[in-house]
Structure formats: structure tokens, C-alpha cells
Amino acid sequence: MSILTVKNLSHGFGDRAIFNNVSFRLLKGEHIGLMGANGEGKSTFMNIITGKLEPDEGHIEWSKRVRVGYLDQHTILEKGLTIQDVLRSAFKYLFDLETEMNEICDKMAEATPEELEQMLEEMGSIQDILTNNDFYMIDSKVEEISKGLGLKDIGLTKDVHDLSGGQRTKVLLAKLLLEKPDILLLDEPTNYLDEVHIEWLKRYLQEYENAFILISHDIPFLNSVINLIYHMENQELNRYVGDYDNFMKIYEAKKQQLEAAYKKQQQEIAALEDFVARNKARVATRNMAMSRQKKLDKMERIELSREKPKPEFNFKKARTSGKMIFETKDLVIGYNEPLSKPLNLRMERGQKIALIGANGLGKTTLLKSILGEIKALSGSVELGDYLHTGYFEQEIKEANYKTCIEEVWQTFPSYTQFEVRSALAKCGLTTKHIESKVVVLSGGEQAKVRLCKLINKETNLLILDEPTNHLDIDAKEELKRALSDYKGSILLICHEPDFYKDIVTDIWNCESWTTKIV
């Protein structure tokens, strides 16, 4: 049975086409991975099918009474609400039904026998819905999901406005899972999640009976939960049965077949054009030349899809730093309350360190305390000599209305426009991306603009807070290579062992020094 039907969808932004005559059907129980490079339109597709964005052309049809749950990268949580408030709002429709049932009860005393019979029937229907949806077990369901995603450790009474990026993602994900929709739409759900909770989500999706569409660049996670791939490329959407590894085999084979057919056709075209050019002027051979010209005119020409620019990340190296990068003495980090025990940490030149551990332990706070952006509660940080630091923040909350060119030019005012464009192009951005405002770019494209600024600065210390979030597979692989080749020191927060294990020399597990329960 088809849950969602998309017919002849076309959409674009300005003169930049995203989809051209795309059709798609989602069937009950399908577990779909939506794949494609940054900027191919994955999040745009999600926004169109959920009605947040009106397509230029095409028809979107959901089957009747389908409840859709969408985990959006950019959802905002209202200040003043606690985690528990947000989670209980997943059952708003059931609380509304309970209110309706109570109102019916209040009216019963004054009802006629006929009205009373109708009211009892309505109450019975509502009661059945409440019972079937476990209304009287809401608190235990909230408890179960909160525990699975680590929200209980944060505290269900905490204001959602005070949460980190990872904690917000967990709250939104927990609310979505509690809603138990007929279809889940998940846009990079593992961004900001730590390893333990990625594992929990993996098990949940493996056992999930309903359909879901998942956007993710975390290939091990994707492979473990999906049974279909839909691949977005060059304004098309193509279906592949199986996991990502199977898709790549078929995709590469199709690409090679097309390239071979294109090469053969180009040789045939060259031969025909040569014959026509040599023989069209001679009376004896003019008819043969015209015949070949007709064949050329009727030929359906094979076109190779445009190759996307592959990113190149090469970090510029500053002069060598002193032997000691930083040293902390009885450092206690936090805001209103301590997030750590007194820390005595030391990092030396050449070390590449991964900070790991659950969300909310203070990993980002530690980085900002070392950089001096946040004042420590007590203790001290001593920085080494001759440090040239490059810092990649986990998230930028403010919308950026500058163009990509203006954004990079502001950091490197001595560059010519050609140098700015070349620097952005090397990070895998096309001319249309480069000339766009940063705010309209996808999460992955925005990350590439920020990486462009980082790689063009001379550094000997990189402090990176979850740099792989939103990056597509090519960009992630290239960043991994660049960090492996980097001759300076690295302090990295990352929840993807497949990414950091081949880069780092040391792993610091923050769970050993946190004051939080993990």
C-alpha cells in the first residue's frame, strides 16, 4: 500500500534547479536511506513532502489519516518549556480528547435521553482511542524513551533553551518517537548524538515496524537500518534495493557502462561528421553525405552527468609551536554549576586528541574554557608559546545573510575575488553556491564555507567541535585525509569512531572526569 505518492516534482531556487520531473512512491514498512551530496536537495525534498515548502510543479499525495513525524535539522524549541513539557506535548491530541470527554461528562446531567445516548457513544469512541494509544501509561512511556536517549541524566525539569545542540536533538527525537507516527522522516538524526545513543537509535529503527525515510552520511549507521536507497543526483531521484554498499556497486557499474557507451558514440559521431565534411561538396558522394547527416540529426546523444567538484582540504601550517600546547591546573568548568572535577590536563606539540563521551558532559565547554571564551569556575589554563589556533565551532546559531564571497573576504581582506572564489571552489562549492547567501545553503554547504576559512588560515593547533556534522561522504573522507596529514596538533570532539580512530594519537574519555551521571 502506498503511503506517499510524488508525481512529476520540479523545484529550484532562482536559476538553480534542484529537481526535474521527479516521481517517488513510499510503501508501508519501507526503510529508506535518502542519499546525495551536500546541496542536492535532500532537506528540500523533506520540506516539500511535509508541506513546509510549495514545489514549483508536481503533485504530493499522502494516503488518508497518515500521521507524519519529521525530525528537522532546524527546529526551534520554545524558551520556558522543560524537557518533560516537550515530551508530554507528543500526546497533545490524546490530552485534547480527554478534555473533550470531560466536557461531554459535564453536559450529561442536562441532556435528553436521545442526546445522552449519542454522548455515551462518543465517549465510548474516545475511550477506545485513549486505551489503544496507552494514554494511561504516558508517564512510563516518557520514562522509557528518556532513559534510552539519556534525557533522564540531563534532568526532565531542565529548560530546553539551556540545552546543547546534542541535547536538543535528543529531545526532538524522543518527542518524535513518543508520537509513534505512521512514517518517520529523519534528517541527519545522528548529528550531535553520542555513540551510546546512536547505538540505541540503531536498535530502535531496526525493530521499527512502520516506514521511515532517513537522511544520513553516517554509513555504518545507515547500512544497519535501511533496506532501500533513493539517490539524488543531477535533479534526478533513483531507487536501489539493498544497503549503501550494494547501491555503490550498482551505481559504479552503471556509471562505467554509460561512460563506455558515451565514448563509443563519440567515436561514431566523429567518423560520421568527418565523412559529411569531406563528401558533401562532391556531386558523386553528396547523397551518401546527406544520409549520414540525417543519421547524425536523429541520433539520441548520450550525456554524461556533470561531475560534482570534489573538495580538497589542505590546512596551511604556521610556524612550529612551543612543546607545551596547554596545561590546566585544578580546572573546574561549567556555568552556574560545575560540569567537571578539578582537571589537571596537559597537551603537547604533535598530539592529536579525540574527546569522547556522552552529550552534556562539558566537552564543548572545555574547549571554550581552554580558548578563554568561557570563564572557568575555578583553577587555571596555561597556553603554550607561539600558538596559531584554528577553531571550528559545533554550531552557529545566528542566520548569516552575507554571500559566501563576502563571508570569506571579511576574514581574508587581502585576497582578490579570484582567490576567494578559488578557495571556495576547492572546498567543493559550485559557482552558484559561491554567489548565494550563506543562509540559503544546506548544512553541509555551510560547513564547507566555515572549513574554507579554517584551511586558509595558518595554524599549528586545530580545535574542532564535531566537524563532520552535515558533511557528505566525499567531504568527510577528504577531511579525514587532511587531518591525518596535518603536521600540527589537534583537539577534536567527534562521536564517529570510523572517522577519528585513524587520525588521533590519544583518546580522552570525558566520562571519567564529569560530575554528571552517565
Sequence and secondary structure as in RCSB ss.txt:
>XXXX:A:sequence
MSILTVKNLSHGFGDRAIFNNVSFRLLKGEHIGLMGANGEGKSTFMNIITGKLEPDEGHIEWSKRVRVGYLDQHT
ILEKGLTIQDVLRSAFKYLFDLETEMNEICDKMAEATPEELEQMLEEMGSIQDILTNNDFYMIDSKVEEISKGLG
LKDIGLTKDVHDLSGGQRTKVLLAKLLLEKPDILLLDEPTNYLDEVHIEWLKRYLQEYENAFILISHDIPFLNSV
INLIYHMENQELNRYVGDYDNFMKIYEAKKQQLEAAYKKQQQEIAALEDFVARNKARVATRNMAMSRQKKLDKME
RIELSREKPKPEFNFKKARTSGKMIFETKDLVIGYNEPLSKPLNLRMERGQKIALIGANGLGKTTLLKSILGEIK
ALSGSVELGDYLHTGYFEQEIKEANYKTCIEEVWQTFPSYTQFEVRSALAKCGLTTKHIESKVVVLSGGEQAKVR
LCKLINKETNLLILDEPTNHLDIDAKEELKRALSDYKGSILLICHEPDFYKDIVTDIWNCESWTTKIV
>XXXX:A:secstr
 EEEEEEEEEEEETTEEEEEEEEEEEETT EEEEE  TTSSHHHHHHHHTTSS  SEEEEEE TT  EEEE TT 
   TT BHHHHHHGGGHHHHHHHHHHHHHHHHHTT  HHHHHHHHHHHHHHHHHHHHTTGGGHHHHHHHHHHHTT
HHHH TTSBGGG  HHHHHHHHHHHHHHH  SEEEEESTTTT  HHHHHHHHHHHHT  SEEEEE S HHHHHHH
 SEEEEEETTEEEEEES HHHHHHHHHHHHHHHHHHHHHHHHHHHHHHHHHHHHTTSTTTHHHHHHHHHHHHH  
                B S   SEEEEEEEEE BSSSB BS B  EEETT EEEEES TTSSHHHHHHHHHTSS 
 SEEEEEE SS  EEEE S   S   SBHHHHHHHH TTS HHHHHHHHHHTT  HHHHHSBGGGS HHHHHHHH
HHHHHTS BSEEEEESTTTT  HHHHHHHHHHHHH  SEEEEE S HHHHTTT SEEEEGGGTBSS  
